[in-house]
Amino acid sequence: MQDFIIIGGGIAGISAGARLSHLGRVTVLERESALAYHASGRSAALFEESYGKPSVIALNRASKDYHATANGGVLSPRGLMLVGTSATDAAFRKDIADMGLSEITAQEAKSLVPILNTAVVDRAAIDTSAWDIDTDLLIQNFAREVRANGGQIATGAPVNAITRSASGWQVVAGDQIHEGTTLVNAAGAWVDQIAQMAGVTPLGFTPLRRSMARIPAPGGHDMSKWPMVFGAGEDWYCKPDAGALIVSPAEEDPCDPHDAWADDMVLAEGLARYEEHVTEPVTRMLANWAGLRTFAPDRQLVLGRDTGMPNFVWCAGQGGYGFQTAPAASQLLADLIGGTPPAIDPEIVAAVDPARFG
C-alpha cells in the first residue's frame, strides 16, 4: 500500500514524486519505456525568469535557486534575444514590456547572431540572464531522490483502470495492480482522460502541438555563444543545440492526446518565417519532431487537491513552463498535501488552485 500513486513520469510527475517521497511511500507510473518521453523530452528547455503569466513568473523565480545550486545545478548561460521589424513593432513592444527585455540596436544584435538580416531586422532586445536547462540531468536528479527515499518508478506501465477503494485508490497499470491512499494526476496531455477514469470531473485541458526542426549550423558558424532568438509575438524561434540549430514555428494547434509528430506544412511555414529574418537559407533538415504543451483554460498551472475528491491531486497544465517551474511547483504541491504553509504568496497559491474552476 502506497501513500501516493503518481500517474505520469514527465517533469511534472517525477518532480512531484521527489517532493512527496519525503512525506510517504511513492510509486510513479509512466506508460512509456522511459521517463520524459512526450512533452518533457521535446522541450526547448530554457529558463527565462520573466516568461509566462504572473503565477508562472512567481514559480520561475522561486525555482531559480534550486536550478542553479541543487545537486550542482542544471543551468548554463544562453541568453534570449527578441528581433522585430517595422511591421511587427506592436508585438515587439508588447514582448519587451511583458518580459522586461533591454532594447539594443540591430547592429548589436547582429554582432551576437551574425546571420541576422539587418535589411529586415531593424530592432532587437535582449535578456542576458536566460539559461539553458539540462533537462535530462534535472529529470535524473528528481528520479534519484524518489529512489533514495524508497520510492518506486515503474516504466512501461500504461494505466488501464482506476477504481476507488476503501483505503483510497486501486490502479491497474500494465499487468500490475497498485494501491494507494492519494492519487496524483501528472499525466500531461492525458490528465483529463485520467480524471475521467477516476470518476473525477475533467477541468478542460487542451493539448497544443509545438513542432521543431533541427538544421545544420547556418553557414558553418560556431553557435555555442548565440542566444535563443524569438520573432516578435513568438511566431518562430531558434536555439543552438549541440552544434545544430533548432527552429520552431511556435504553433499552438489543438490536438487530442497522442504521440505527436510535426506537420510538414506547419514546419515549412515556420522555417520560412525564420528565413525572412536571416541571411542563410535552410538547405536541409537533420530531424524534426513535435510535442504537446497542455494548458488549462486560463493557461495557468493546476496544483492541489480536487474540490470534489480530496484524495485526487492535480499536477497539470504546465504548458511550456514545466521544467522552469518544476522545483517550486513540486514543492508547493508537497506543501499543500502535507499541510505545510507554502512559501509562495497566497495569491499565487490561489491562482493555481483547482478550486478556481468551481
C-alpha atoms as one frame of an Amber mdcrd trajectory, in Angstrom:
protein
   0.000   0.000   0.000   1.470   3.305  -1.121   0.761   6.750   0.252   0.988
   8.330  -3.213   0.455   6.899  -6.675   1.627   9.383  -9.303   0.465   8.914
 -12.875   2.934  10.408 -15.332   6.723  10.289 -15.498   7.435  13.607 -17.188
   8.955  16.550 -15.341   5.653  17.199 -13.504   5.271  13.671 -12.176   8.884
  12.921 -11.351   9.413  16.236  -9.527   6.188  15.700  -7.567   7.383  12.193
  -6.747  10.684  13.514  -5.433   8.996  16.015  -3.106   6.269  13.638  -1.938
   8.803  10.884  -1.231   9.710  12.873   1.878   6.113  12.579   3.096   5.385
   8.906   2.434   5.698   5.913   0.135   5.596   6.855  -3.556   5.072   4.977
  -6.803   5.452   6.835 -10.121   3.761   5.193 -13.129   4.944   6.036 -16.657
   3.231   4.495 -19.673   6.316   4.702 -21.923   9.574   2.759 -21.659  11.474
   5.772 -20.288  10.796   8.893 -18.251  10.129  12.216 -20.017   9.161  10.573
 -23.314   6.485  13.011 -24.507   6.385  16.791 -23.923   9.208  16.797 -21.363
  11.595  15.072 -23.745  10.817  17.503 -26.582  11.247  20.824 -24.783  13.396
  23.767 -25.865  14.472  23.845 -22.205  15.138  27.493 -21.456  14.935  29.130
 -18.039  13.659  32.669 -18.572  12.529  34.137 -15.271  10.043  36.619 -16.764
   8.399  34.261 -19.261   4.723  33.454 -18.636   1.733  34.685 -16.683   2.297
  36.244 -13.222   1.742  32.926 -11.440   4.263  31.241 -13.749   6.785  34.029
 -13.224   6.412  33.660  -9.447   7.080  29.910  -9.719  10.028  30.596 -12.042
  11.586  32.949  -9.529  11.022  30.541  -6.674  12.687  27.791  -8.742  15.798
  29.715  -9.749  17.991  28.918  -6.761  17.180  25.204  -6.970  18.044  25.150
 -10.683  21.306  26.985 -10.023  22.546  25.104  -6.973  20.756  21.829  -6.139
  22.884  18.775  -6.930  25.458  21.050  -8.528  22.921  22.942 -10.651  21.441
  22.342 -14.101  21.847  25.781 -15.711  24.322  27.087 -18.292  24.427  30.572
 -19.871  22.378  31.130 -23.022  20.610  34.495 -23.189  17.430  35.397 -25.053
  17.077  37.831 -27.948  13.911  39.275 -29.448  14.021  40.545 -33.021  11.464
  42.595 -34.913  10.691  44.633 -37.977   8.706  47.764 -38.704   5.724  45.528
 -39.498   5.868  43.784 -36.118   6.509  46.813 -33.921   3.360  46.469 -31.788
   4.119  42.833 -30.933   7.780  43.729 -30.379   6.902  46.477 -27.870   4.480
  44.211 -26.037   7.085  41.459 -25.722   9.651  43.890 -24.341   7.194  45.128
 -21.725   5.943  41.649 -20.795   9.396  40.105 -20.429  11.393  43.069 -19.157
  13.888  42.979 -22.043  16.546  45.612 -22.760  16.451  47.134 -26.226  19.617
  47.008 -28.363  20.386  48.114 -31.915  20.056  45.814 -34.898  23.830  46.004
 -35.383  24.423  44.957 -31.775  22.054  42.048 -32.345  23.965  41.057 -35.484
  27.225  41.056 -33.551  25.700  38.359 -31.326  23.961  36.405 -34.110  25.862
  37.110 -37.362  23.224  35.585 -39.663  20.588  38.228 -38.825  19.474  40.143
 -41.890  19.633  43.779 -40.786  17.960  44.847 -44.014  14.832  43.331 -42.455
  15.537  43.163 -38.721  15.684  46.774 -37.589  15.027  46.370 -33.852  16.072
  43.931 -31.150  16.068  43.403 -27.394  17.889  41.045 -25.098  17.937  39.360
 -21.711  21.394  38.057 -20.875  20.124  36.220 -17.783  18.249  33.436 -19.620
  19.737  29.974 -19.150  19.760  26.552 -20.768  18.355  23.781 -18.559  19.993
  20.357 -18.634  16.638  18.608 -18.752  17.951  15.060 -18.594  20.065  15.878
 -15.535  17.101  17.522 -13.811  14.878  14.501 -14.502  17.541  12.102 -13.223
  18.172  14.210 -10.104  14.490  14.016  -9.187  14.365  10.289 -10.024  17.341
   9.604  -7.753  15.575  11.471  -4.967  12.472   9.305  -5.400  14.521   6.103
  -5.214  16.745   7.346  -2.363  13.620   7.760  -0.236  12.358   4.283  -1.011
  10.027   5.259  -3.850   9.347   3.155  -6.930   9.375   4.225 -10.584   7.584
   1.899 -12.998   8.063   2.500 -16.737   6.156   0.637 -19.428   3.155   0.908
 -17.117   0.129   2.265 -19.030  -2.857   2.899 -16.769  -5.769   0.702 -17.842
  -8.216   1.204 -14.978  -8.681   3.271 -11.831 -11.154   2.456  -9.086 -11.832
   3.825  -5.646 -11.219   1.509  -2.724 -11.871   1.623   0.993  -8.338   2.872
   1.585  -8.073   5.177  -1.417  -7.331   4.039  -4.968  -6.594   0.935  -6.970
  -4.766   1.494 -10.261  -4.246  -1.197 -12.886  -1.098  -0.362 -14.884   0.093
  -2.928 -17.381  -0.122  -6.285 -15.620   0.280  -4.807 -12.138  -2.230  -3.558
  -9.569  -1.133  -0.631  -7.411  -2.965   0.572  -4.314  -2.522   3.945  -2.699
  -4.157   6.489  -0.443  -3.715   9.537  -2.695  -3.701   9.657  -6.499  -1.642
  12.392  -8.166  -2.613  13.161 -11.759   0.509  14.347 -13.604  -0.349  12.724
 -16.924   0.412  15.677 -19.205  -1.818  15.692 -22.275  -3.811  12.804 -20.788
  -4.768  14.485 -17.485  -8.459  14.860 -18.294  -8.627  11.248 -19.505  -7.076
  10.063 -16.241  -9.586  12.167 -14.300 -12.471  10.555 -16.179 -11.080   7.086
 -15.462 -11.018   8.000 -11.765 -14.564   9.370 -11.791 -13.348  12.939 -11.321
 -14.736  15.856 -13.332 -12.273  16.938 -16.065 -11.154  20.566 -15.988 -10.948
  21.214 -19.726  -7.262  20.924 -20.537  -6.173  21.445 -24.141  -3.036  19.842
 -25.605  -1.415  22.160 -28.166   1.117  20.874 -30.679   4.514  22.583 -30.920
   6.876  21.462 -33.720  10.665  21.626 -34.055  13.093  21.286 -36.952  16.789
  20.609 -36.426  19.033  22.122 -39.118  22.814  22.243 -39.616  24.723  25.218
 -38.233  23.848  28.082 -40.637  26.883  28.994 -42.740  29.002  26.665 -40.618
  29.043  29.206 -37.771  30.068  28.309 -34.233  26.771  28.976 -32.444  27.858
  27.997 -28.938  27.608  31.601 -27.690  24.461  32.590 -29.585  21.343  33.416
 -27.574  17.979  31.853 -28.221  16.175  34.107 -30.718  12.432  34.829 -30.828
  10.491  36.581 -33.532   8.178  39.334 -32.271   4.933  37.858 -30.998   6.712
  34.489 -30.729   5.684  33.380 -34.207   9.004  31.499 -34.568  12.138  30.916
 -32.547  15.522  29.271 -32.894  18.051  27.955 -30.416  21.528  26.422 -30.679
  21.544  22.764 -29.710  24.672  20.579 -29.653  26.244  22.113 -32.754  22.997
  22.360 -34.716  20.102  24.841 -34.661  16.543  24.005 -33.701  13.881  26.164
 -35.333  10.240  26.147 -34.286   7.147  27.627 -35.956   5.908  28.172 -32.369
   2.473  26.930 -33.403  -0.263  26.068 -30.929  -2.549  23.661 -32.773  -5.167
  21.901 -30.568  -4.809  18.113 -30.649  -6.158  15.044 -28.949  -3.600  13.384
 -26.645  -1.218  11.270 -28.740   2.443  10.676 -29.548   2.797  13.880 -31.549
   4.656  14.412 -34.796   5.453  17.537 -36.790   3.197  18.688 -39.614   5.271
  19.233 -42.769   3.344  22.317 -43.911   3.487  23.940 -40.472   7.239  23.322
 -40.333   7.713  24.772 -43.815   5.786  27.923 -42.883   7.764  28.336 -39.668
  11.092  27.840 -41.420  10.014  30.454 -43.978   9.297  32.970 -41.186  12.733
  32.240 -39.715  14.401  32.637 -43.146  12.798  36.081 -43.582  14.976  37.325
 -40.714  18.337  35.746 -41.603  20.860  35.714 -44.437  21.489  31.946 -44.535
  18.825  29.809 -46.254  17.684  26.460 -44.885  19.064  23.856 -47.275  18.283
  20.674 -45.369  16.721  19.377 -42.195  18.522  16.937 -39.904  15.427  15.888
 -37.965  12.016  17.082 -36.834   9.637  16.320 -34.014   6.684  17.721 -32.076
   5.367  17.741 -28.534   2.068  18.582 -26.867   2.101  21.544 -24.474  -1.023
  21.122 -22.350  -2.807  24.129 -20.871  -5.716  24.703 -18.509  -8.401  27.106
 -19.801  -6.668  30.088 -18.141  -3.155  28.896 -19.133  -2.009  28.649 -15.526
  -0.767  25.549 -13.720  -3.227  23.466 -11.719  -1.738  22.286  -8.424  -3.618
  20.833  -5.487  -6.471  18.645  -4.307  -9.602  18.273  -6.401 -12.517  20.111
  -4.802 -14.874  17.158  -5.127 -12.364  14.369  -4.458  -9.724  15.489  -1.947
  -7.567  12.361  -2.312  -7.245  13.093  -6.044  -4.498  15.680  -6.672  -3.924
  17.700  -9.825  -0.372  18.402 -11.018  -1.175  19.606 -14.504  -1.331  22.390
 -17.063   2.421  23.015 -17.168   2.154  24.052 -20.827   5.559  25.290 -21.952
   6.714  26.052 -18.410   7.165  22.585 -16.906  10.918  22.491 -16.493  11.447
  26.063 -15.367   8.678  25.913 -12.735   9.258  22.315 -11.593  11.247  22.916
  -8.372   8.782  25.440  -6.927   5.635  23.827  -8.351   6.507  20.417  -6.904
   7.406  21.937  -3.535   4.126  23.846  -3.467   2.252  20.645  -4.234   4.011
  18.831  -1.395   3.324  21.711   0.996  -0.376  21.682   0.134  -0.669  17.922
   0.551   1.463  17.820   3.678  -0.260  20.727   5.387   2.842  22.935   5.451
   2.293  26.683   4.897   3.607  27.376   1.377   6.490  29.777   0.881   4.754
  31.051  -2.269   2.482  34.095  -1.826  -1.181  33.270  -1.119  -2.435  34.951
  -4.302  -0.182  32.664  -6.373  -1.414  29.616  -4.466  -4.978  30.684  -5.242
  -4.137  31.277  -8.908  -3.069  27.636  -9.376  -5.673  26.066  -7.061  -8.091
  23.641  -8.837 -10.877  25.322  -6.836 -10.771  28.283  -9.236 -12.722  26.178
 -11.723 -15.612  25.705  -9.302
